Amino acid sequence: MKIEQLPGLEPRHTSRLQASGIRDCRHLLRACRLEERFADLVVRTELTPDTLHTIARRAELSRIRGVGPANLARLLDAGITSLADLARQEPAALQVKLLRASPHAPNLAVIEHWIQQARHYGESRG
């Protein structure tokens, strides 16, 4: 996903990331992986570490197959702001949250697949 498609970013955040060479979510996640690269990105973008971490957590959610900009916005509206948040969800409960946030919520099978992917990413880190 291109950085400008990431829901909830302020235009100034997007432009600062792009000016520092960050064009997409994968590039952002690579830049945030190592502490020294993260610190360099903080300096180059003039974003606070907390802001950059928040943006990176959203970018991580874009790794889930089937979660494009619209579905990512729905997840954020439902209070899901990270892979860890998504991994902790029960499918039916998340579907209810998504339906409260948007009448265009995905079906239960799609939500189950998202949660499985999030749990897989969590296991591969741990």
ABEGO torsion letter per residue (X at the ends): XBAAABBGBBAAAAAAAAAAGBABAAAAAAAAABAAAAAAAAAAAGBBAAAAAAAAAAAAAAABBGBBAAAAAAAAAAGBABAAAAAABBAAAAAAAAAAABAABBBAAAAAAAAAAAAAAAAAAX
